[in-house]
Structure formats: structure tokens, C-alpha cells
């Protein structure tokens, strides 16, 4: 068993917030979830069986530590336009980090999604979580863990919402009432129980219940009924899609060269959020 206070001491300085969930509880919850709508072939990973039966992913897990990391705040937002102007060639800048679809060169915009201004968040988060795990193993050598950051077969957004770190908004993103939605999610499975932890209960009014800003402002109408249609989404076509020709209507309506933040830009939860010290460093121009 691991004492919650020890875990908190190791995480508190660099996470926005974190929570602990019992593996069996989330396992039962996720079994009732399904993706019952069409998705593009290059997103078929969302239907991998391990996502619904993650005990195959890490059979010995007893607890899940899930963390949210704020990557954008008001200080960055005030300088966003200047940061974009400093990038002389967005394609060259992005190609250092991502495999790009050359069709995005047809888009008449230089805006890129805010997360892509930073160094690889997967590496940054994994490195910091590995340090935490290493410290825990000094306390108990029998500890085993499995770190996840976006690329593992885990429904991170559902896990974070289930754990009390926020809720899934109409823009289909995790929204935390304090930190907004500019968040990365990561954590680790661990083969120990965490004692002394009380599940978070975020008691707040969901603005999304009455708000339609993200749906109304989406230039391609990709958002509807709390669902995202990837084939209408600018971000899908400019980031996930690596080879196929981008539809002319997407190129015409896109306000972003790479990714799209419009549904987050207009979200009331992203106005004056609580700001944590930046964990992620801006990439070299």
C-alpha cells in the first residue's frame, strides 16, 4: 500500500491536479462505454480491445493515478499572436516534430494549435512521472507501474472525468472548472492500493448545459450533440490524417494551418483560468 500523502508530495509541484481511482471501479465503468459511430480508419485505435479491457494492458494493476497538466494560461495567450508571427515557416517548424500532410500547404493561415508550440509533451510528462515512480520504488521495491500519456490504450479523458478531475464538455474535451481545457492527461497504473485518498467531488454548475459557443463557432460544424465528427474536423484533417487529400471545403473554411483551437478559444472555462507554473517549454523557432 502507498500513502496518499507521499504521492501528493511527489506530484503537487508539477501537476495541475491528480486523482486516484480503483482499477475494478473504472473497469466496470468503461465496460458500459462504446464507440457506436463511424470513425476514420486511421483512428481505429480507439476501438482496440485493450481500451475496454485494460487489465490486458497491465494485469497486475490495483490503482490508477491520473494527472492533468495545464499547458496554456493567460500569460501565454496574451503573447499567442506574437509567438505565431515569430515562426517564419510553420511547415518547417512543425515538420521537426510531426509527420505532416503536405496538403496543409494549401491552407491560407499561419495559425497552429497551441499545444504544437511546445516541445514533445509525451516525453516531458513521461520523464516527470518516471521520476515519481522511481521515488516510490525507493520506498517499496515490489512496486510495479505502467505509465500512460496519450499513446497507450487508455481512455484518458473518460478516466480523468470518472476520477473527478473534470467533465467532458460539448467540445468533447476534458474541462476542469479551475484550469479549463488546455490540458494534457497522463498517469500510471500501479500494483498497490493508495490509502488515505478521498475521491474528488467537483460540485459546480456545468456551463455546457446551457452554452453552445463551441458548436456555433466551429467553422465546419464538426460538433453536435456532445459529439465530434472527425471527418468534419479541421484538427483531424491537418494532424491525424497523414496521407489523404484534404477535402476542399476543409481547406476553404479552416482558420488554422495545423490543428484547431476554436472550440477552446471560445470556451468560458478558458477565460481567466487558474494558472500553474509552466511545465512545458516553447520549441525553438
Buried (B, 14 or more C-beta within 10 A) or exposed (E): EBEBEBBBEBBEEBBBBBBBBBBEEBBEBBEEEEEEEEBBEEBEEEEEEBBBEBEEBBEEBBBBBBBBBBBBBEEBBEEBEEBBEEBEEBBEBBEEEBEBBEBBEBBEBBBBBBBBBBEEBEEBBBEBBEEBBEEBEEEEEEBEBBBBBEEBBBBBBBBBBBBBBBBBBBBBBBBBBBBBBBBBBBBBBBBBEBEEBEEBEBEEEBBBEEBEBBBEBBBBEBBEEEEBBBBBBBBBBBBBBEEEEBBEEBBEBBBBBBBBBBBBBBBEBBEEBBBBEBBBEEBEE
